[in-house]
């Protein structure tokens, strides 16, 4: 093989036509993020619904998790809470990304960043329980879910009234 031949094939150039609208102007990220109010209402409604559906078991495990068994109930309740609250956080991470992209400290950005901090705090507690270093029941997952559910509901109702 000659030395000047590239090892990996060079990817083809992306045509400029794919990055433009029908009128010929380039699509900007800001333009994509400026959605109609009806679409924002739908986003908050979907986020709230998923947060409530996956967040309800997190609250139930926090309240009745010890009933799961005499041994290791805290361990497995914490793991399940981490998984379910992680999904709730994942569903809402678009708000964090949008705030970062816009470089603006909006309510969405602040609430999601606070929820991320609470989730990491709870995750540290679960890791401590799994490692046997702590007997404390992690309760930050309930706060994460409550914060995100409450914010999604508030934004859904507020934007629905405006539209």
Buried (B, 14 or more C-beta within 10 A) or exposed (E): EEEEEEEEEEEEEEEEEEEEEEEEEEEEEEEEEEEEEEEBBBBBBEBBBBBBEBBEBBBBBBEEBEEBEEEEBBBBBBBBBBBBBBBBBEBBEEBBEBBEEBEEEEEBBBBBBBBBEBBEBBBEBBBBBBEEEBEEBBBBBBBBBBBBBEBBBBBBBEBBEEE
